[in-house]
């Protein structure tokens, strides 16, 4: 599924990073610069995570492309927050380049990742956010707890994914 929504009059395509490996360094730079450099990570480790991304399993990274440039990304992975190892999978590394914010690209990436997770058989997704709770709430996510991260207090959020119509069972007594 390749989304080609019109965002502010410009076509944005959501693609698998696996199909555009030339954007791996950009994704690694954004992620390491935003989160990894403050949590004892390394750029090489971060890049390795993106090189492992596939479209058929986790980790799975989606990129937003406009005019042949990567303008945003999001990843799903089995793990993201060590404080809740029993929860999986996670939405992580949602990032939209500052020049492209306020154009619904983050929402498009979230919605597409939710769809991909559903196709992989996931029933729920989890995430941690220090400052984007409202963005996720607009997409139907709910805060279920509060946790401490290397960056400060954060909301632990969950999105229960809808059951696909072909897997729903009829309620007894209803047609």
C-alpha positions as a Python dict, from the first residue, in 0.01 Angstrom:
ca = {
    (1, 'X'): (0, 0, 0),
    (2, 'X'): (152, 328, -110),
    (3, 'X'): (-27, 637, 11),
    (4, 'X'): (-13, 943, -211),
    (5, 'X'): (-210, 1203, -18),
    (6, 'X'): (-205, 1565, -113),
    (7, 'X'): (-60, 1758, 178),
    (8, 'X'): (-80, 2134, 136),
    (9, 'X'): (-100, 2088, -241),
    (10, 'X'): (213, 1876, -269),
    (11, 'X'): (210, 1498, -313),
    (12, 'X'): (365, 1312, -21),
    (13, 'X'): (431, 942, -61),
    (14, 'X'): (463, 705, 234),
    (15, 'X'): (707, 425, 148),
    (16, 'X'): (904, 148, 317),
    (17, 'X'): (1259, 249, 403),
    (18, 'X'): (1363, -94, 275),
    (19, 'X'): (1272, 22, -79),
    (20, 'X'): (1479, 342, -43),
    (21, 'X'): (1800, 243, 139),
    (22, 'X'): (1958, 572, 30),
    (23, 'X'): (1751, 737, 306),
    (24, 'X'): (1894, 512, 582),
    (25, 'X'): (2160, 766, 682),
    (26, 'X'): (1902, 1044, 701),
    (27, 'X'): (1673, 838, 927),
    (28, 'X'): (1966, 739, 1148),
    (29, 'X'): (2082, 1102, 1172),
    (30, 'X'): (1738, 1229, 1264),
    (31, 'X'): (1687, 958, 1527),
    (32, 'X'): (2034, 979, 1678),
    (33, 'X'): (2023, 1359, 1683),
    (34, 'X'): (1678, 1372, 1838),
    (35, 'X'): (1703, 1087, 2092),
    (36, 'X'): (2014, 868, 2072),
    (37, 'X'): (2283, 1120, 2150),
    (38, 'X'): (2133, 1176, 2496),
    (39, 'X'): (2077, 813, 2588),
    (40, 'X'): (2427, 667, 2557),
    (41, 'X'): (2357, 533, 2208),
    (42, 'X'): (2582, 553, 1906),
    (43, 'X'): (2517, 664, 1552),
    (44, 'X'): (2647, 329, 1424),
    (45, 'X'): (2402, 137, 1643),
    (46, 'X'): (2116, 360, 1531),
    (47, 'X'): (2209, 318, 1164),
    (48, 'X'): (2222, -61, 1213),
    (49, 'X'): (1864, -58, 1340),
    (50, 'X'): (1747, 117, 1024),
    (51, 'X'): (1949, -114, 801),
    (52, 'X'): (1761, -406, 961),
    (53, 'X'): (1420, -256, 880),
    (54, 'X'): (1202, -466, 652),
    (55, 'X'): (849, -435, 520),
    (56, 'X'): (732, -777, 639),
    (57, 'X'): (840, -781, 1004),
    (58, 'X'): (975, -562, 1281),
    (59, 'X'): (1155, -335, 1282),
    (60, 'X'): (958, -166, 1006),
    (61, 'X'): (1035, 192, 905),
    (62, 'X'): (818, 410, 687),
    (63, 'X'): (940, 730, 527),
    (64, 'X'): (749, 1028, 393),
    (65, 'X'): (887, 1141, 58),
    (66, 'X'): (821, 1468, -120),
    (67, 'X'): (998, 1572, -440),
    (68, 'X'): (1247, 1282, -406),
    (69, 'X'): (1347, 1394, -54),
    (70, 'X'): (1275, 1224, 275),
    (71, 'X'): (1072, 1462, 490),
    (72, 'X'): (967, 1233, 776),
    (73, 'X'): (975, 885, 921),
    (74, 'X'): (828, 646, 1177),
    (75, 'X'): (928, 300, 1299),
    (76, 'X'): (758, 6, 1466),
    (77, 'X'): (976, -225, 1672),
    (78, 'X'): (940, -503, 1925),
    (79, 'X'): (1111, -294, 2195),
    (80, 'X'): (1159, 70, 2274),
    (81, 'X'): (1126, 132, 2648),
    (82, 'X'): (1320, -91, 2887),
    (83, 'X'): (1089, 0, 3174),
    (84, 'X'): (801, -195, 3017),
    (85, 'X'): (958, -505, 2857),
    (86, 'X'): (627, -695, 2855),
    (87, 'X'): (468, -447, 2613),
    (88, 'X'): (514, -490, 2240),
    (89, 'X'): (522, -370, 1967),
    (90, 'X'): (608, -1, 1981),
    (91, 'X'): (566, 302, 1759),
    (92, 'X'): (893, 491, 1785),
    (93, 'X'): (1109, 748, 1612),
    (94, 'X'): (828, 955, 1466),
    (95, 'X'): (1006, 1251, 1315),
    (96, 'X'): (909, 1513, 1057),
    (97, 'X'): (1170, 1759, 938),
    (98, 'X'): (1095, 2104, 1084),
    (99, 'X'): (1042, 2258, 736),
    (100, 'X'): (755, 2012, 674),
    (101, 'X'): (568, 2024, 1005),
    (102, 'X'): (208, 2143, 1042),
    (103, 'X'): (110, 1965, 719),
    (104, 'X'): (-42, 1642, 863),
    (105, 'X'): (264, 1436, 762),
    (106, 'X'): (304, 1303, 1116),
    (107, 'X'): (-61, 1195, 1119),
    (108, 'X'): (-22, 1024, 781),
    (109, 'X'): (283, 836, 909),
    (110, 'X'): (101, 730, 1227),
    (111, 'X'): (-205, 608, 1036),
    (112, 'X'): (3, 414, 786),
    (113, 'X'): (213, 253, 1060),
    (114, 'X'): (-104, 148, 1241),
    (115, 'X'): (-225, -13, 917),
    (116, 'X'): (106, -195, 869),
    (117, 'X'): (99, -320, 1231),
    (118, 'X'): (-254, -449, 1179),
    (119, 'X'): (-141, -633, 864),
    (120, 'X'): (138, -793, 1070),
    (121, 'X'): (-122, -923, 1316),
    (122, 'X'): (-70, -671, 1596),
    (123, 'X'): (-364, -600, 1824),
    (124, 'X'): (-215, -294, 1999),
    (125, 'X'): (75, -53, 1970),
    (126, 'X'): (256, 135, 2245),
    (127, 'X'): (465, 450, 2257),
    (128, 'X'): (636, 687, 2495),
    (129, 'X'): (615, 1063, 2443),
    (130, 'X'): (743, 1351, 2648),
    (131, 'X'): (580, 1627, 2445),
    (132, 'X'): (353, 1500, 2165),
    (133, 'X'): (64, 1352, 2362),
    (134, 'X'): (-197, 1574, 2194),
    (135, 'X'): (-83, 1465, 1847),
    (136, 'X'): (-132, 1099, 1937),
    (137, 'X'): (-463, 1160, 2117),
    (138, 'X'): (-597, 1311, 1794),
    (139, 'X'): (-522, 974, 1631),
    (140, 'X'): (-708, 779, 1899),
    (141, 'X'): (-420, 690, 2132),
    (142, 'X'): (-478, 686, 2508),
    (143, 'X'): (-236, 756, 2791),
    (144, 'X'): (-225, 452, 3020),
    (145, 'X'): (62, 543, 3252),
    (146, 'X'): (337, 795, 3315),
    (147, 'X'): (703, 697, 3317),
    (148, 'X'): (1045, 854, 3356),
    (149, 'X'): (1279, 854, 3055),
    (150, 'X'): (1630, 996, 3008),
    (151, 'X'): (1455, 1308, 2871),
    (152, 'X'): (1206, 1354, 3158),
    (153, 'X'): (849, 1259, 3244),
    (154, 'X'): (660, 1092, 2961),
    (155, 'X'): (319, 950, 2883),
    (156, 'X'): (298, 579, 2805),
    (157, 'X'): (31, 553, 2539),
    (158, 'X'): (-155, 266, 2378),
    (159, 'X'): (-361, 230, 2063),
    (160, 'X'): (-586, -73, 2040),
    (161, 'X'): (-600, -148, 1669),
    (162, 'X'): (-937, -225, 1512),
    (163, 'X'): (-1013, -584, 1426),
    (164, 'X'): (-1026, -620, 1047),
    (165, 'X'): (-1383, -681, 923),
    (166, 'X'): (-1300, -1029, 790),
    (167, 'X'): (-1188, -1137, 1140),
    (168, 'X'): (-1483, -999, 1337),
    (169, 'X'): (-1731, -1244, 1477),
    (170, 'X'): (-2100, -1170, 1490),
    (171, 'X'): (-2252, -1090, 1826),
    (172, 'X'): (-2483, -1377, 1935),
    (173, 'X'): (-2844, -1289, 1868),
    (174, 'X'): (-2757, -1030, 1601),
    (175, 'X'): (-2752, -1059, 1228),
}
